[in-house]
Amino acid sequence: MTLPPSLEENSGASKRRSYQALALRMLFAVGISFFIGQTNLDYLESYLYDLRVRTKVINSTSGNVELIYITPQTVQFYKGYPSATEQIALLKALNNSGAKAIAYDFAFDEVPGTTDEKNAWESAIVSSPHVFVAGRTTPMKGEENQMFLQEPLEQISISPAPKTTDLVNFAKDGVTRRMILTYQDRPMLPVRLASLVNPQTMQVENIRGQFDFYGTDQAYIDFHPARSYPATSFESILKGEADLSRFKDKIILIGTDLGLNEAEYIMTPFSREVTAMTRIEMQANVIDTLIKNSGPVKVSGYLSWLFILAASILTTQVVLTMKPTRGLIVLGATLLGFVVLCAGAYWGFGLWLPMAAPLLTIFLCYYFFIPYRLIVENRRSWEYYQKNKLLSQVEELKTNFISMMSHDLKTPIARIQGMTDVILTDSVALSNQQREAVDTIKHSSDDLLKFINAILSYGKIESQGVQLNMQSKDINNLLQEVIRKHEFLARVKRIQIVSELEPMFPVQVDPELMKQVFSNLVENAIKYSPEDTKIMVSSEETPSKVIVQVADQGPGIPQDELQNIFMKFFRSKNVKSSPIKGSGLGLYLAKYFTELHHGNIFVESSHGNGSTFTVELPIEQGGTHA
């Protein structure tokens, strides 16, 4: 014969299943992490990065850059594009202001003028070592001829200052986020200009956030909103309306804002409009980022993968192990905490932490496992339903069997009681031993009949067969009947039953059921009280209810058992080991019958200090006083 598995074996098997389920969840988490880690989410990641840029509150400039614009008002004032002669006048005024550097960033071939005027402008630029001309392209080594302008400005060298746009690589959304630092070891113009204020920028390895990309050294721009840098119009300087002292020791960028050519503008993290920011303001952001060395740092891809793995593990565990409401709270708090972490890292330390992949991981894991969990729980619910259906049938059979057996047992018990009464009342004298035996038979049959009656009452409750027979009764009369019935049992243990019954009006109750309630309480008090003690039975009336209390001086009920005392078939662990017999149904029936009257029953007790049971019955039972 095969022995059933021990508790240790069952526990071990349960642990193994738990470990296997955990291992499967971990394996899935690693798999989905690998899958998402291989997915290109640059567009979404860059968009979330832009949100952090836009919401950065403290974002001040260094104050080292000034802008001068040729605007439509400038063209209107000069009745055309400013000529070479007017450009010379502007350069002379800026040189006299003590500017640290002057950089042109517009199309020189659009400047009108004679050859002599342009040669004069060329001489003015070449003779000033702190004047630079920005180029739109980055010629390769060996293409030095492209580093100069065309005649008649061929002596002016060009310093590359290209703009970057995410068109082919990265987010592919046309937004400018990066700056080129060097190309083939040749520094770009913004690096040279920034080094006039911060010489460390000439060493690329000193620039924060620097990374290699297709033979170039690049970094991310610490963007400011449009119009963050002070700007002056071209004509206001020549008209003497501008304070030239503001340009002292400043880097001055000269460009256009005519709204005619998209090449003169960029899209920024702040705006996706085609004319969101001018080229020279973009260059100002680049120079300012280098001066402050505040370029954002995009963290390693390994950290991104770790975030993805952590998100998948957490979501999988939460969805499969927690209750839905608590799981949503945990995931919501995790999402909020992660967003705050990423935003705080950027705002406070300029760190670009990956957000798109971890957030996508949480959503994918959640929406993948929720249907799986629903399937599992529906299957489990169906199994529970089938088991409950079977248990209900078994319970019904058990109740019917108990009721049938208990009812059939009442007849032989009544015969035994009748025969003992005949023997005890017969004129034939019995010996002491015979009388003691007959008394034992009588008491045993009485106990058995009480147990059978309790089982029958329980059967009625289970089959919902208890019907109230409401009558107008004085509760005190019911209590006195119960006390008289139990006086003999109390005298045997030398227990005194003291009653303090306050006069009251009759109320609507089922007298038989309430007598059974009071009998159970008084009988329990007698059974569990030691000899030579007292039991107090009291009653009182309030405006809304009748209160009956039965207090004893017994051993009391442990605190950890008070919440279970009215459960069916419950008996205290101390009583189970004592010779006192009971079915565990008395208090259960008392509670049920009391609540059937819309009343309440409760107990106050402490171990070793006796117990007080209180029954509260409403004075009105769907009506008024009798």
Sequence and secondary structure as in RCSB ss.txt:
>XXXX:A:sequence
MTLPPSLEENSGASKRRSYQALALRMLFAVGISFFIGQTNLDYLESYLYDLRVRTKVINSTSGNVELIYITPQTV
QFYKGYPSATEQIALLKALNNSGAKAIAYDFAFDEVPGTTDEKNAWESAIVSSPHVFVAGRTTPMKGEENQMFLQ
EPLEQISISPAPKTTDLVNFAKDGVTRRMILTYQDRPMLPVRLASLVNPQTMQVENIRGQFDFYGTDQAYIDFHP
ARSYPATSFESILKGEADLSRFKDKIILIGTDLGLNEAEYIMTPFSREVTAMTRIEMQANVIDTLIKNSGPVKVS
GYLSWLFILAASILTTQVVLTMKPTRGLIVLGATLLGFVVLCAGAYWGFGLWLPMAAPLLTIFLCYYFFIPYRLI
VENRRSWEYYQKNKLLSQVEELKTNFISMMSHDLKTPIARIQGMTDVILTDSVALSNQQREAVDTIKHSSDDLLK
FINAILSYGKIESQGVQLNMQSKDINNLLQEVIRKHEFLARVKRIQIVSELEPMFPVQVDPELMKQVFSNLVENA
IKYSPEDTKIMVSSEETPSKVIVQVADQGPGIPQDELQNIFMKFFRSKNVKSSPIKGSGLGLYLAKYFTELHHGN
IFVESSHGNGSTFTVELPIEQGGTHA
>XXXX:A:secstr
      HHHHHHHHHHHHHHHHHHHHHHHHHHHHHHHTS  HHHHHHHHHHHHHT       S EEEEEE HHHH
HHHTSS  HHHHHHHHHHHHHHT SEEEE S GGG    HHHHHHHHHHHHT TTEEEEESS   TT GGGGB  
TTSTT B EE      SSSTT SSB  EEEEEETTEE HHHHHHHTT GGGGSGGGSTT EEETTEEEEE     
TT S EEEHHHHHTT S GGGGTT EEEEEE  SS GGGEEBBTTB STTSEEHHHHHHHHHHHHHHT   EE  
HHHHHHHHHHHHHHHHHHHHHS HHHHHHHHHHHHHHHHHHHHHHHHHH EE   HHHHHHHHHHHHHHHHHHHH
HHHHHHHHHHHHHHHHHHHHHHHHHHHHHHHHHHHHHHHHHHHHHHHHHHSSS   HHHHHHHHHHHHHHHHHHH
HHHHHHHHHHHHTT      EEE HHHHHHHHHHHHHHHHHHTT EEEEEE     EEE HHHHHHHHHHHHHHH
HHHS SS EEEEEEEE SSEEEEEEE  S    GGGGGGTTSTT   HHHHTSS    S HHHHHHHHHHHTT E
EEEEE TTS EEEEEEEES SSS   
